[in-house]
């Protein structure tokens, strides 16, 4: 193991190891404040162990540790093969790190969500809020807090009294039908217009 670690540390692929570990971390946790020195040391140690675990069973690594050095003609080809093995092992270690970080983040997010819901539910019970007619008591149901007993939910539904559910929410209720158009005023008939006119003056009458 000591000899394999020495080979890894001396490889060209390992020179950018810290940078690649940090980049993998920031792809999962975008906020840099989660990357204090002690966290980075833990991430690097975890990834390095995964890299070494991938290197140990490789034949060219074992040959480099135990076997005689290759002849001059084969030395260059062997060096390229060994460097490729290191690169693949580092990629494997980084992928293990990414998977572990993703699992940790998902579990953390789920725990935070559960904690928030439980806290809000506790406050709901502490305040003694009761489902009722929304228009009368002004209480607005938070669906995130509707994790209650079946009996309580049935009691709440019974308070609807056969009314439409959305009728309790003015902003969600269907819009009222538009008012019916007013009847158009009919134009007066010609005969009616003639009735309103005064009779023509008689002949000889003063103008």
C-alpha positions in Angstrom: 0.0 0.0 0.0 2.8 2.4 0.8 4.4 1.7 -2.5 1.1 2.3 -4.4 0.6 5.5 -2.5 4.0 6.7 -3.5 3.3 5.9 -7.2 0.0 7.8 -7.0 1.6 10.9 -5.4 4.2 10.9 -8.1 1.8 10.5 -11.0 1.0 13.4 -13.3 -2.8 12.8 -12.9 -2.5 13.4 -9.1 -1.2 16.9 -9.4 -4.7 18.4 -9.9 -6.3 16.1 -7.4 -7.2 18.8 -4.9 -8.7 21.0 -7.6 -10.8 18.1 -9.0 -12.1 17.1 -5.5 -13.2 20.7 -4.8 -14.8 21.0 -8.3 -16.8 17.8 -7.6 -18.0 19.1 -4.3 -19.1 22.5 -5.7 -21.1 20.7 -8.4 -23.3 19.2 -5.6 -23.1 21.9 -2.9 -23.2 25.2 -4.8 -22.6 27.3 -1.7 -18.9 27.7 -0.9 -19.6 28.3 2.8 -20.0 24.5 3.2 -16.4 24.0 2.3 -14.3 24.8 5.5 -10.8 23.2 5.7 -11.9 20.3 7.9 -14.6 19.4 5.4 -12.2 19.5 2.5 -9.7 17.3 4.3 -12.5 14.7 4.9 -13.5 14.8 1.3 -10.0 14.4 0.1 -9.3 11.5 2.4 -12.5 9.7 1.3 -11.7 10.1 -2.4 -8.1 9.1 -2.0 -9.2 5.8 -0.3 -11.5 5.1 -3.3 -8.7 5.8 -5.7 -6.3 3.5 -4.0 -8.9 0.8 -3.8 -9.3 1.0 -7.6 -5.5 0.9 -8.1 -4.6 -2.1 -6.0 -6.0 -4.9 -8.2 -4.5 -3.4 -11.4 -1.8 -5.6 -12.9 0.4 -2.8 -14.2 0.4 -1.1 -10.7 1.5 -4.4 -9.1 4.1 -4.8 -11.8 5.4 -1.3 -11.1 5.6 -2.1 -7.4 7.0 -5.6 -7.4 8.3 -6.5 -10.8 11.6 -5.5 -12.4 11.7 -2.3 -14.3 10.8 -2.7 -18.0 13.5 -2.7 -20.6 14.3 0.7 -22.2 12.3 0.0 -25.3 9.1 -0.8 -23.3 9.5 1.8 -20.6 7.7 4.6 -22.5 4.7 2.4 -23.4 4.5 1.1 -19.8 4.6 4.6 -18.4 1.7 5.7 -20.6 -0.3 2.6 -19.6 0.4 3.2 -15.9 -0.6 6.9 -16.2 -3.9 5.9 -17.9 -4.6 3.6 -15.0 -4.0 6.4 -12.5 -6.3 8.7 -14.4 -9.1 6.1 -14.5 -8.7 5.3 -10.8 -9.0 9.0 -10.0 -12.1 9.4 -12.1 -13.6 6.4 -10.2 -12.8 8.0 -6.9 -14.4 11.3 -7.9 -17.5 9.5 -9.1 -17.7 7.7 -5.7 -17.4 11.1 -4.0 -20.1 12.7 -6.2 -22.5 9.8 -5.4 -21.8 10.1 -1.7 -22.3 13.8 -1.7 -25.6 13.5 -3.6 -26.9 10.9 -1.1 -25.8 13.1 1.8 -27.4 16.2 0.3 -30.7 14.4 -0.5 -30.9 13.0 3.0 -30.2 16.4 4.6 -32.8 18.1 2.4 -35.4 15.4 3.4 -34.5 15.8 7.1 -34.8 19.6 6.9 -38.2 19.3 5.2 -39.5 16.9 7.8 -38.2 19.2 10.6 -40.0 22.2 9.1 -43.2 20.3 8.7 -43.1 19.0 12.2 -42.4 22.4 13.6 -45.2 24.0 11.7 -47.6 21.2 12.7 -46.5 21.7 16.4 -47.3 25.4 16.2 -50.6 24.6 14.6 -51.6 22.4 17.5 -50.2 24.8 20.1 -52.3 27.7 18.8 -55.4 25.6 19.1 -56.6 26.3 15.6 -59.8 24.6 14.6 -61.1 24.0 11.1 -64.2 26.1 10.6 -66.1 28.2 8.2 -63.4 30.4 6.7 -65.6 33.3 6.3 -66.7 33.3 9.9 -63.4 32.7 11.8 -60.9 33.9 9.2 -58.8 30.8 9.4 -57.1 29.7 6.2 -56.1 26.1 5.9 -52.4 25.4 5.2 -52.4 22.2 3.2 -48.9 21.4 4.4 -50.4 21.1 7.9 -53.3 18.9 6.9 -51.5 15.9 8.4 -54.1 15.3 11.0 -56.3 12.4 12.2 -59.0 11.0 10.0 -61.6 12.0 12.6 -60.5 15.6 12.6 -60.5 15.7 8.8 -64.0 14.2 8.7 -65.2 16.8 11.2 -63.8 19.5 9.0 -65.4 18.2 5.9 -68.8 18.0 7.7 -68.6 21.7 8.3 -68.8 22.4 4.6 -72.5 21.5 4.9 -72.8 20.5 1.3 -71.3 23.7 -0.1 -68.9 23.7 -2.9 -65.3 23.5 -1.6 -64.0 26.5 -3.5 -66.9 28.6 -2.3 -64.9 29.1 0.9 -62.0 30.7 -1.0 -63.0 34.0 -2.7 -59.8 34.0 -4.7 -60.3 30.5 -5.9 -64.1 30.5 -6.4 -65.4 30.6 -10.0 -66.1 34.1 -11.3 -69.8 35.2 -11.2 -71.7 35.2 -14.5 -71.5 38.6 -16.3 -74.6 40.8 -15.8 -77.3 40.3 -18.5 -77.3 43.1 -21.1 -79.8 45.9 -20.5 -82.7 46.0 -23.1 -82.1 48.5 -25.9 -84.4 51.6 -26.0 -86.7 51.4 -28.9 -86.8 54.5 -31.2 -90.2 56.2 -31.1 -92.5 55.3 -34.0 -93.5 57.9 -36.6 -97.1 57.9 -35.6 -96.1 58.6 -32.0 -93.9 61.4 -33.2 -96.8 62.9 -35.1 -99.1 62.8 -32.0 -96.6 65.0 -30.1 -96.4 67.7 -32.8 -98.8 70.7 -32.5 -101.6 71.0 -35.3 -100.7 73.2 -38.3 -102.0 76.7 -38.0 -105.3 77.4 -39.8 -105.5 79.6 -42.9 -105.8 83.3 -42.0 -104.5 82.8 -38.5 -101.8 85.3 -37.4 -98.3 84.1 -37.7 
